[in-house]
Structure formats: structure tokens, C-alpha cells
Amino acid sequence: MKHNGLRWTAHPQHKRWSNFVQRCYNEKNPSYKTYGACGIGIDPPWHHENPQGFDNFCCWLEAELNKKPELRETLFEVVRKDVTKNYGPDNCKLEPQGAGAQYRSTSVLSLETVVEMRRRKRTIPLTSLGQFEKETGVSAPTISRALRGMTWSAANAVEPPLHTLDADVLMAALQGAN
């Protein structure tokens, strides 16, 4: 089959779509246990058994990229708005690469944790990323991104992200803790 003159497998977005299919329907895929085995699938418009499934996904993706043209210049991911529901045009959106962690059902961080860490970092600036890492079991780079607002944008309305200067202090504190 072809999409816009390209074999599907040669299309730059085919791997992204194929990964949905594998996570949801291939019991041998390592991620199946947290997707397909939990009842997560792909809605009919994008479904792999729908002859137009991949084309529909590409059309949706193009429309979303037109709404967020800045994502064309960077890495992005398709995330499910509700992690208990299927992949599909009504439940997915585009986010910068890495931001999707807050939408994963396996995410260790929560909105409350991110807000608490930001508040603690502001009131006790020498709190190290290493300390947060020990408390949460989440890697220091992931915590740093959450504190700086690169991920967990939902927390920004409750507690603003730390500024770039604060991020430099965070990195110095992390290096001092090791």
C-alpha cells in the first residue's frame, strides 16, 4: 500500500503508527503488558485493520502539526490525553519529545509531586536533584526537566517552573551531591 506515493513502510511516520499497533496488539512486544493487556487499543479510524488507518493517522498528524507549527522544527510525540483510553484522533495530541511522560500510566511523578518539588526547591534552594531522585526513584534529568517546566506543563498553573538561572543552580547542586 502507498501513502502520497510512498510505500507505507517508507513513510517517515509509519514507524510511529506501527509502534502503536505493536504495543496494543502484539503480545510479544515488551510494552504490550502496559497497553494491549490492559485493554488499550487503537480506535477504528487509525486501526491497522482499517485499509485507511495509516492514511487517517497521517491526515490527523498533518492537521495537528498545522495547529502547532513549532513542533515541525523539533522532536515530538503523540500522547493519549486519557491514559485509560485508546489511541485515536479524539484522545491524542502532540507534545514536545519527553513531555508525554506525564500522560503515561506508568509515570512515577504526579502533578502533586512536581508542584511539591518546585516549592521545596524555591524555599530550600540547596535541595539537590539527588535528594529528589532518592525520594521519588525518578532520574535526576527527568526531575530537572519537570522543575524547569519542560515536562509537566499542567503544574505550571499551580507552581511556575524554575527559571534558567535556577536550573543552573540545580545542575550544580546535583554535581555537588554526587
Backbone as ProteinMPNN parsed JSONL, in Angstrom:
{"seq_chain_A": "MKHNGLRWTAHPQHKRWSNFVQRCYNEKNPSYKTYGACGIGIDPPWHHENPQGFDNFCCWLEAELNKKPELRETLFEVVRKDVTKNYGPDNCKLEPQGAGAQYRSTSVLSLETVVEMRRRKRTIPLTSLGQFEKETGVSAPTISRALRGMTWSAANAVEPPLHTLDADVLMAALQGAN", "coords_chain_A": {"N_chain_A": [[0.833, -1.17, 0.0], [0.31, 2.343, -0.471], [1.087, 5.682, 0.56], [0.569, 8.893, -0.307], [2.217, 8.407, -2.561], [4.4, 7.103, -1.493], [5.684, 3.991, -0.313], [4.026, 2.564, 2.444], [5.711, 1.664, 4.549], [7.978, 3.124, 4.052], [7.305, 5.67, 4.642], [7.872, 8.533, 6.686], [6.409, 8.66, 9.094], [5.447, 6.156, 9.541], [6.67, 4.321, 11.299], [6.082, 5.374, 13.814], [3.265, 5.057, 13.929], [3.121, 2.302, 13.564], [4.357, 1.477, 15.916], [2.343, 2.023, 17.798], [0.501, 0.076, 17.062], [1.989, -2.278, 17.547], [2.451, -2.114, 20.366], [-0.148, -2.33, 21.274], [-1.314, -4.664, 20.161], [0.478, -6.793, 19.729], [1.414, -9.47, 21.445], [3.985, -10.245, 22.03], [5.479, -7.98, 22.177], [7.439, -5.933, 24.278], [6.126, -3.78, 25.572], [3.492, -4.451, 25.538], [2.25, -5.434, 27.847], [1.577, -3.186, 29.355], [-0.128, -1.855, 27.732], [-1.837, -3.198, 25.435], [-2.558, -5.537, 26.955], [-3.853, -4.326, 29.018], [-6.126, -3.456, 27.924], [-5.903, -1.334, 26.165], [-6.217, -0.035, 22.969], [-6.497, 0.699, 19.471], [-8.412, 3.183, 18.025], [-11.111, 2.832, 15.589], [-10.745, 4.687, 13.266], [-7.932, 4.85, 12.965], [-7.11, 2.28, 13.076], [-5.234, -0.716, 12.445], [-6.449, -2.667, 10.927], [-8.156, -1.292, 9.376], [-8.294, -0.284, 6.12], [-7.697, 2.358, 5.5], [-6.463, 3.265, 7.754], [-3.718, 4.033, 8.373], [-3.412, 6.182, 6.582], [-5.427, 7.88, 7.581], [-4.362, 8.434, 10.1], [-2.037, 9.859, 9.31], [-3.208, 12.111, 8.074], [-4.533, 13.266, 10.278], [-2.285, 13.818, 11.855], [-0.899, 15.681, 10.256], [-2.782, 17.778, 10.282], [-2.713, 18.408, 13.018], [-0.045, 19.236, 13.273], [-0.197, 21.518, 11.734], [-1.639, 23.098, 13.46], [0.182, 23.411, 15.503], [2.773, 24.604, 14.556], [5.392, 24.989, 15.462], [6.282, 22.557, 16.372], [7.126, 21.216, 14.158], [9.769, 21.77, 13.843], [11.142, 20.413, 15.739], [11.627, 17.503, 17.864], [8.831, 15.444, 18.448], [6.032, 13.884, 20.134], [3.252, 11.619, 20.002], [0.699, 11.674, 22.235], [-1.588, 10.138, 24.532], [-4.45, 11.706, 25.759], [-6.103, 10.803, 27.803], [-5.008, 8.243, 29.653], [-6.298, 5.877, 30.02], [-7.739, 5.284, 27.845], [-8.105, 4.473, 24.302], [-5.697, 4.805, 21.537], [-6.343, 7.327, 19.256], [-7.967, 9.761, 17.127], [-9.558, 11.426, 18.735], [-8.551, 11.198, 21.272], [-5.886, 11.767, 21.346], [-2.941, 13.862, 21.262], [-0.374, 16.177, 20.23], [2.846, 16.553, 21.626], [5.895, 18.111, 22.756], [8.904, 16.17, 22.466], [9.4, 13.985, 25.156], [7.677, 15.291, 26.89], [5.472, 13.746, 27.117], [5.638, 12.013, 29.256], [4.112, 12.7, 31.469], [1.643, 11.784, 30.797], [1.678, 9.084, 30.809], [0.615, 5.95, 32.068], [2.362, 4.647, 33.674], [3.96, 6.502, 34.843], [6.002, 7.776, 37.418], [6.173, 10.207, 38.644], [3.88, 12.69, 39.795], [1.359, 15.207, 39.403], [1.063, 16.522, 41.849], [3.505, 15.826, 43.093], [5.411, 17.088, 41.442], [4.69, 19.787, 41.763], [5.158, 20.032, 44.535], [7.975, 19.521, 44.638], [8.916, 21.715, 43.132], [8.132, 23.824, 44.811], [9.582, 23.23, 47.158], [12.177, 23.447, 46.156], [12.295, 26.158, 45.652], [12.016, 27.263, 48.226], [14.005, 26.008, 49.676], [16.767, 26.276, 48.353], [19.13, 24.756, 48.123], [18.401, 22.137, 48.052], [19.07, 19.134, 46.594], [19.028, 17.644, 43.293], [19.694, 15.044, 43.507], [18.672, 14.365, 46.026], [15.897, 14.588, 45.555], [15.78, 12.581, 43.652], [16.378, 10.281, 45.161], [14.131, 10.26, 46.833], [11.965, 9.933, 45.068], [12.644, 8.009, 43.165], [12.97, 8.615, 40.561], [14.852, 9.596, 37.71], [17.494, 12.063, 37.842], [17.818, 13.826, 35.52], [15.196, 13.711, 34.477], [13.716, 14.777, 36.582], [14.846, 17.339, 36.651], [13.94, 18.368, 34.174], [11.186, 18.442, 34.716], [11.093, 20.271, 36.837], [11.961, 22.578, 35.536], [9.897, 23.03, 33.812], [9.831, 21.858, 31.327], [8.615, 19.486, 31.023], [5.538, 18.236, 32.362], [3.716, 20.393, 32.098], [1.2, 20.965, 33.029], [1.488, 21.5, 35.697], [2.382, 24.081, 35.774], [0.434, 26.077, 36.093], [-0.19, 25.898, 38.746], [2.211, 25.975, 40.214], [4.771, 27.897, 39.169], [7.318, 27.073, 36.731], [10.839, 26.585, 37.44], [13.326, 29.102, 36.858], [15.801, 29.592, 34.231], [18.228, 30.316, 35.454], [17.819, 29.183, 37.957], [17.828, 26.539, 37.132], [20.498, 26.202, 36.457], [21.615, 26.356, 39.004], [20.446, 24.101, 40.032], [21.695, 22.066, 38.53], [24.336, 22.397, 39.376], [24.023, 21.786, 42.074], [23.299, 19.116, 41.861], [25.633, 18.002, 40.809], [27.303, 18.49, 42.927], [26.215, 16.808, 44.827], [26.922, 14.302, 44.082]], "CA_chain_A": [[0.0, 0.0, 0.0], [1.069, 3.574, -0.57], [0.549, 6.928, 1.104], [1.184, 10.0, -1.055], [3.243, 7.925, -3.471], [5.437, 6.344, -0.788], [5.264, 2.762, 0.359], [3.753, 2.898, 3.839], [6.862, 1.425, 5.415], [8.995, 4.137, 3.772], [6.813, 6.961, 5.116], [8.564, 8.882, 7.934], [5.563, 8.474, 10.283], [4.957, 4.779, 9.642], [7.206, 3.673, 12.498], [5.305, 5.884, 14.951], [1.969, 4.396, 13.885], [3.38, 0.881, 13.758], [4.632, 1.267, 17.34], [1.043, 1.933, 18.472], [-0.05, -1.248, 16.735], [2.767, -3.302, 18.251], [2.18, -2.031, 21.81], [-1.54, -2.668, 21.582], [-1.818, -5.936, 19.636], [1.493, -7.838, 19.633], [1.677, -9.965, 22.797], [5.429, -10.425, 22.213], [6.087, -6.664, 22.355], [7.675, -5.68, 25.711], [5.178, -2.796, 26.112], [2.124, -4.971, 25.447], [1.666, -5.636, 29.179], [1.024, -1.934, 29.871], [-1.05, -1.297, 26.729], [-2.826, -4.163, 24.968], [-3.043, -6.399, 28.031], [-4.706, -3.502, 29.879], [-7.306, -3.064, 27.159], [-5.654, -0.172, 25.303], [-6.15, -0.394, 21.556], [-6.491, 1.811, 18.519], [-9.77, 3.445, 17.555], [-11.315, 2.438, 14.188], [-10.172, 5.495, 12.18], [-6.492, 4.606, 12.829], [-6.85, 0.852, 13.305], [-4.431, -1.368, 11.402], [-7.319, -3.465, 10.047], [-8.846, -0.335, 8.517], [-7.388, -0.007, 4.989], [-7.336, 3.778, 5.51], [-5.994, 3.594, 9.097], [-2.478, 4.795, 8.368], [-3.702, 7.454, 5.902], [-6.181, 8.719, 8.521], [-3.4, 8.904, 11.105], [-1.193, 10.883, 8.679], [-4.02, 13.325, 7.887], [-4.692, 13.847, 11.609], [-0.979, 14.331, 12.263], [-0.645, 16.899, 9.478], [-3.672, 18.821, 10.808], [-2.196, 18.807, 14.327], [1.187, 19.993, 13.054], [-0.598, 22.839, 11.25], [-2.065, 23.848, 14.645], [1.373, 23.642, 16.329], [3.87, 24.56, 13.583], [6.698, 24.948, 16.126], [6.677, 21.155, 16.553], [7.765, 20.728, 12.928], [11.202, 22.035, 13.941], [11.692, 19.701, 16.889], [11.097, 16.161, 18.049], [7.546, 15.46, 19.126], [5.427, 12.574, 20.311], [1.804, 11.544, 20.074], [0.341, 11.19, 23.561], [-3.015, 9.992, 24.815], [-4.916, 12.644, 26.781], [-6.588, 9.938, 28.878], [-4.206, 7.025, 29.505], [-7.149, 4.686, 30.124], [-8.465, 5.155, 26.58], [-7.353, 4.064, 23.107], [-5.105, 5.744, 20.597], [-7.303, 7.739, 18.242], [-7.951, 11.211, 16.898], [-10.231, 12.177, 19.794], [-7.866, 11.051, 22.554], [-4.448, 12.006, 21.211], [-2.462, 15.198, 20.939], [1.073, 16.242, 20.042], [3.625, 17.214, 22.665], [7.338, 18.016, 22.513], [9.5, 14.916, 22.921], [9.66, 13.931, 26.593], [6.561, 15.828, 27.663], [4.447, 12.712, 27.247], [5.793, 11.236, 30.488], [3.035, 12.99, 32.403], [0.425, 11.117, 30.36], [1.853, 7.636, 30.879], [0.055, 5.335, 33.265], [3.463, 4.127, 34.475], [4.76, 7.624, 35.333], [6.169, 7.793, 38.864], [5.872, 11.564, 39.081], [2.49, 13.122, 39.716], [1.212, 16.666, 39.432], [1.327, 16.948, 43.221], [4.939, 15.674, 43.36], [6.129, 18.135, 40.714], [4.406, 21.056, 42.451], [5.876, 19.995, 45.814], [9.405, 19.663, 44.385], [9.176, 23.103, 42.728], [8.006, 24.669, 46.007], [10.728, 22.952, 48.026], [13.39, 23.979, 45.538], [12.267, 27.604, 45.821], [12.191, 27.631, 49.63], [15.283, 25.445, 50.129], [17.47, 26.184, 47.068], [20.212, 23.782, 48.079], [17.886, 20.78, 47.905], [19.689, 18.629, 45.361], [18.286, 16.712, 42.46], [19.982, 13.722, 44.074], [17.711, 14.136, 47.113], [14.609, 14.289, 44.914], [15.94, 11.292, 42.984], [16.242, 9.246, 46.205], [12.764, 10.262, 47.35], [10.962, 9.535, 44.069], [13.079, 6.915, 42.292], [12.968, 9.15, 39.196], [16.187, 10.078, 37.37], [17.748, 13.492, 38.003], [17.464, 14.607, 34.325], [13.725, 13.788, 34.373], [13.293, 15.74, 37.602], [15.271, 18.656, 36.195], [13.004, 18.816, 33.125], [9.9, 18.756, 35.35], [11.259, 21.502, 37.606], [12.113, 23.705, 34.613], [8.686, 23.188, 33.014], [9.957, 21.222, 30.005], [7.56, 18.475, 31.099], [4.563, 18.537, 33.405], [3.231, 21.759, 31.897], [-0.026, 21.142, 33.817], [1.877, 22.032, 37.012], [2.766, 25.488, 35.639], [-0.633, 26.941, 36.586], [-0.199, 25.807, 40.202], [3.532, 26.424, 40.672], [5.549, 28.183, 37.95], [8.594, 26.359, 36.629], [12.035, 27.312, 37.857], [13.964, 29.827, 35.762], [17.063, 29.046, 33.724], [19.241, 30.503, 36.487], [17.557, 28.138, 38.941], [18.239, 25.267, 36.552], [21.957, 26.131, 36.605], [21.862, 26.036, 40.406], [20.054, 22.691, 40.187], [22.725, 21.2, 37.976], [25.492, 22.487, 40.268], [23.691, 21.045, 43.286], [23.354, 17.697, 41.521], [27.038, 17.609, 40.674], [27.873, 18.519, 44.278], [25.657, 15.699, 45.613], [27.49, 13.026, 43.616]], "C_chain_A": [[0.889, 1.248, 0.0], [0.32, 4.727, 0.087], [1.306, 8.05, 0.414], [2.362, 9.539, -1.91], [4.368, 7.14, -2.818], [4.856, 5.013, -0.304], [5.064, 3.126, 1.821], [4.992, 2.769, 4.702], [7.98, 2.441, 5.189], [8.574, 5.516, 4.289], [7.442, 7.286, 6.469], [7.722, 8.655, 9.202], [5.075, 7.038, 10.461], [5.437, 4.096, 10.913], [6.429, 4.101, 13.742], [3.963, 5.153, 15.05], [2.122, 2.899, 14.153], [3.682, 0.565, 15.227], [3.347, 1.21, 18.159], [0.491, 0.52, 18.304], [0.666, -2.332, 17.533], [2.478, -3.288, 19.753], [0.799, -2.556, 22.164], [-1.941, -4.085, 21.187], [-0.796, -7.065, 19.55], [1.883, -8.286, 21.043], [3.163, -10.172, 23.078], [6.162, -9.09, 22.397], [6.268, -6.397, 23.85], [6.682, -4.703, 26.346], [3.734, -3.289, 26.113], [1.468, -5.05, 26.824], [1.067, -4.355, 29.762], [0.094, -1.241, 28.872], [-2.125, -2.328, 26.386], [-3.405, -5.036, 26.062], [-3.948, -5.653, 29.002], [-5.936, -2.988, 29.134], [-7.121, -1.844, 26.277], [-5.501, -0.662, 23.874], [-6.065, 0.849, 20.686], [-7.906, 1.975, 17.989], [-9.891, 3.157, 16.057], [-10.713, 3.343, 13.124], [-8.69, 5.226, 11.925], [-6.137, 3.128, 12.858], [-6.121, 0.211, 12.132], [-5.262, -2.264, 10.486], [-8.172, -2.58, 9.141], [-7.892, -0.011, 7.362], [-6.931, 1.45, 4.917], [-6.721, 4.218, 6.846], [-4.744, 4.453, 9.121], [-2.684, 6.147, 7.684], [-4.44, 8.41, 6.843], [-5.268, 9.279, 9.604], [-2.551, 10.032, 10.528], [-1.949, 12.192, 8.476], [-4.23, 14.035, 9.222], [-3.388, 14.514, 12.049], [-0.661, 15.644, 11.546], [-1.511, 18.056, 9.98], [-3.183, 19.327, 12.159], [-0.914, 19.632, 14.189], [0.885, 21.379, 12.494], [-1.058, 23.726, 12.411], [-0.878, 24.232, 15.522], [2.61, 23.604, 15.431], [5.26, 24.516, 14.224], [7.195, 23.516, 16.326], [7.322, 20.569, 15.301], [9.291, 20.838, 13.014], [11.878, 21.255, 15.059], [11.166, 18.27, 16.911], [9.795, 16.265, 18.814], [7.055, 14.031, 19.297], [3.912, 12.71, 20.342], [1.474, 10.951, 21.436], [-1.172, 11.075, 23.685], [-3.391, 10.941, 25.943], [-5.39, 11.887, 28.021], [-5.901, 8.594, 28.707], [-5.029, 5.752, 29.642], [-7.913, 4.414, 28.833], [-7.515, 4.857, 25.429], [-6.616, 5.208, 22.429], [-6.171, 6.075, 19.552], [-7.335, 9.249, 18.149], [-8.615, 12.024, 18.009], [-9.503, 12.127, 21.132], [-6.365, 11.326, 22.477], [-4.157, 13.461, 20.91], [-0.951, 15.124, 20.775], [1.703, 17.032, 21.173], [5.087, 17.167, 22.267], [7.877, 16.706, 23.086], [9.806, 14.989, 24.414], [8.508, 14.427, 27.438], [5.488, 14.781, 27.91], [4.54, 11.905, 28.519], [4.637, 11.485, 31.449], [1.737, 12.304, 32.013], [0.521, 9.597, 30.458], [1.27, 7.095, 32.172], [1.146, 4.822, 34.185], [4.326, 5.245, 35.069], [4.809, 7.614, 36.851], [5.869, 9.183, 39.41], [4.376, 11.825, 38.955], [2.471, 14.645, 39.728], [1.578, 17.183, 40.821], [2.816, 16.887, 43.55], [5.738, 16.781, 42.691], [5.928, 19.489, 41.394], [5.182, 21.121, 43.768], [7.38, 20.192, 45.619], [9.746, 21.097, 43.983], [9.125, 24.024, 43.943], [9.192, 24.464, 46.947], [12.004, 23.554, 47.466], [13.454, 25.499, 45.684], [12.55, 28.001, 47.267], [13.508, 27.123, 50.206], [16.138, 25.22, 48.88], [18.559, 25.128, 47.001], [19.719, 22.332, 48.065], [18.385, 20.253, 46.562], [18.733, 17.746, 44.568], [18.505, 15.293, 42.972], [19.024, 13.375, 45.203], [16.338, 13.793, 46.537], [14.643, 12.912, 44.255], [15.766, 10.151, 43.988], [14.804, 9.129, 46.692], [11.754, 9.674, 46.361], [11.333, 8.307, 43.252], [13.113, 7.322, 40.831], [14.35, 9.753, 38.929], [16.293, 11.602, 37.506], [17.436, 14.297, 36.737], [15.946, 14.755, 34.147], [13.189, 14.802, 35.374], [13.645, 17.156, 37.166], [14.317, 19.207, 35.133], [11.655, 19.204, 33.723], [9.988, 20.065, 36.133], [11.329, 22.726, 36.708], [10.904, 23.899, 33.695], [8.771, 22.608, 31.622], [8.981, 20.053, 29.889], [6.627, 18.896, 32.228], [4.071, 19.977, 33.316], [1.949, 22.021, 32.686], [0.286, 21.735, 35.189], [2.161, 23.527, 36.96], [1.709, 26.444, 36.185], [-0.659, 26.973, 38.114], [1.093, 26.366, 40.799], [4.387, 26.65, 39.441], [6.86, 27.388, 37.918], [9.745, 27.233, 37.099], [12.657, 27.977, 36.643], [15.265, 29.161, 35.353], [18.158, 29.168, 34.764], [19.079, 29.434, 37.56], [18.01, 26.782, 38.418], [19.747, 25.096, 36.645], [22.333, 25.773, 38.038], [21.526, 24.567, 40.652], [21.155, 21.767, 39.681], [23.972, 21.223, 38.846], [25.237, 21.697, 41.542], [23.758, 19.538, 43.033], [24.791, 17.223, 41.45], [27.719, 17.602, 42.041], [27.41, 17.359, 45.134], [26.286, 14.369, 45.246], [28.914, 12.854, 44.058]], "O_chain_A": [[2.048, 1.211, 0.411], [-0.909, 4.74, 0.156], [2.527, 8.153, 0.531], [3.39, 10.214, -1.97], [5.207, 6.569, -3.514], [3.685, 4.93, 0.067], [5.835, 3.905, 2.381], [5.295, 3.659, 5.497], [8.844, 2.602, 6.05], [9.398, 6.427, 4.364], [7.539, 6.404, 7.323], [8.286, 8.476, 10.281], [4.368, 6.737, 11.423], [4.674, 3.361, 11.54], [6.153, 3.283, 14.618], [3.578, 4.688, 16.122], [1.331, 2.311, 14.891], [3.305, -0.496, 15.723], [3.259, 0.437, 19.113], [0.078, -0.131, 19.264], [0.026, -3.202, 18.124], [2.279, -4.346, 20.35], [0.601, -3.152, 23.223], [-2.828, -4.662, 21.816], [-1.185, -8.21, 19.316], [2.593, -7.572, 21.751], [3.563, -10.265, 24.238], [7.345, -9.08, 22.737], [5.334, -6.615, 24.621], [6.424, -4.793, 27.546], [2.849, -2.612, 26.637], [0.277, -4.771, 26.964], [0.147, -4.423, 30.578], [-0.413, -0.154, 29.149], [-3.202, -2.327, 26.984], [-4.616, -5.257, 26.1], [-4.725, -6.273, 29.729], [-6.695, -2.177, 29.664], [-8.09, -1.36, 25.691], [-4.743, -1.595, 23.605], [-5.614, 1.907, 21.124], [-8.525, 1.004, 17.553], [-8.899, 3.225, 15.331], [-10.199, 2.823, 12.134], [-8.23, 5.358, 10.79], [-4.973, 2.769, 12.682], [-6.362, 0.552, 10.974], [-4.825, -2.588, 9.381], [-8.837, -3.08, 8.234], [-6.791, 0.486, 7.6], [-5.887, 1.741, 4.333], [-6.483, 5.408, 7.052], [-4.7, 5.478, 9.802], [-2.176, 7.159, 8.167], [-4.124, 9.599, 6.902], [-5.379, 10.445, 9.983], [-2.361, 11.056, 11.184], [-1.388, 13.268, 8.683], [-4.12, 15.258, 9.3], [-3.394, 15.637, 12.553], [-0.205, 16.603, 12.169], [-1.034, 19.185, 10.093], [-3.227, 20.528, 12.428], [-0.724, 20.613, 14.908], [1.634, 22.321, 12.751], [-0.897, 24.946, 12.368], [-0.915, 25.254, 16.207], [3.414, 22.677, 15.529], [6.211, 24.054, 13.593], [8.4, 23.289, 16.436], [7.992, 19.539, 15.373], [10.014, 20.099, 12.346], [13.073, 21.428, 15.295], [10.354, 17.884, 16.07], [9.669, 17.082, 19.727], [7.583, 13.096, 18.694], [3.367, 13.767, 20.663], [1.918, 9.85, 21.759], [-1.928, 11.803, 23.043], [-2.719, 10.976, 26.974], [-5.108, 12.29, 29.15], [-6.164, 7.878, 27.741], [-4.516, 4.659, 29.405], [-8.648, 3.431, 28.736], [-6.296, 4.969, 25.557], [-6.857, 6.386, 22.69], [-6.826, 5.173, 19.029], [-6.784, 9.939, 19.007], [-8.273, 13.19, 18.205], [-9.796, 12.918, 22.028], [-5.653, 11.13, 23.462], [-4.995, 14.193, 20.383], [-0.326, 14.127, 21.138], [1.165, 18.045, 21.621], [5.492, 16.278, 21.518], [7.359, 16.198, 24.08], [10.409, 15.957, 24.879], [8.373, 14.023, 28.593], [4.679, 14.926, 28.827], [3.606, 11.171, 28.844], [4.227, 10.575, 32.17], [0.811, 12.246, 32.822], [-0.463, 8.9, 30.213], [1.411, 7.701, 33.234], [0.89, 4.582, 35.365], [5.323, 4.961, 35.733], [3.777, 7.462, 37.505], [5.364, 9.315, 40.525], [3.701, 11.244, 38.106], [3.479, 15.282, 40.034], [2.313, 18.162, 40.953], [3.341, 17.785, 44.208], [6.643, 17.35, 43.3], [6.881, 20.245, 41.579], [5.792, 22.143, 44.082], [7.998, 20.954, 46.362], [10.752, 21.642, 44.437], [9.972, 24.905, 44.092], [9.742, 25.433, 47.471], [12.817, 24.106, 48.208], [14.538, 26.066, 45.822], [13.255, 28.982, 47.507], [14.066, 27.734, 51.118], [16.229, 24.092, 48.395], [18.879, 24.649, 45.913], [20.526, 21.403, 48.065], [18.145, 20.863, 45.52], [17.773, 17.189, 45.1], [17.616, 14.446, 42.884], [18.606, 12.224, 45.331], [15.695, 12.836, 46.968], [13.662, 12.17, 44.295], [15.084, 9.167, 43.699], [14.315, 8.026, 46.936], [10.805, 9.001, 46.762], [10.458, 7.634, 42.706], [13.268, 6.473, 39.954], [14.949, 10.352, 39.822], [15.318, 12.328, 37.311], [16.838, 15.367, 36.849], [15.47, 15.805, 33.716], [12.307, 15.596, 35.047], [12.831, 18.069, 37.299], [13.932, 20.374, 35.186], [11.044, 20.183, 33.292], [9.062, 20.876, 36.096], [10.823, 23.791, 37.063], [10.885, 24.829, 32.888], [7.877, 22.835, 30.805], [8.573, 19.68, 28.789], [6.931, 19.832, 32.967], [4.015, 20.69, 34.317], [1.636, 23.174, 32.985], [-0.562, 22.402, 35.781], [2.181, 24.181, 38.003], [2.05, 27.514, 36.689], [-1.097, 27.957, 38.709], [1.066, 27.13, 41.763], [4.704, 25.695, 38.732], [7.43, 27.074, 38.963], [9.638, 28.459, 37.149], [12.533, 27.478, 35.525], [15.767, 28.275, 36.044], [18.939, 28.235, 34.951], [20.059, 28.849, 38.02], [18.52, 25.962, 39.181], [20.235, 23.991, 36.882], [23.252, 24.986, 38.268], [22.23, 23.874, 41.386], [21.501, 20.79, 40.345], [24.607, 20.186, 39.04], [26.131, 21.012, 42.038], [24.218, 18.779, 43.886], [25.128, 16.161, 41.974], [28.615, 16.793, 42.283], [28.11, 16.953, 46.062], [26.196, 13.408, 46.009], [29.538, 11.837, 43.752]]}, "name": "protein", "num_of_chains": 1, "seq": "MKHNGLRWTAHPQHKRWSNFVQRCYNEKNPSYKTYGACGIGIDPPWHHENPQGFDNFCCWLEAELNKKPELRETLFEVVRKDVTKNYGPDNCKLEPQGAGAQYRSTSVLSLETVVEMRRRKRTIPLTSLGQFEKETGVSAPTISRALRGMTWSAANAVEPPLHTLDADVLMAALQGAN"}
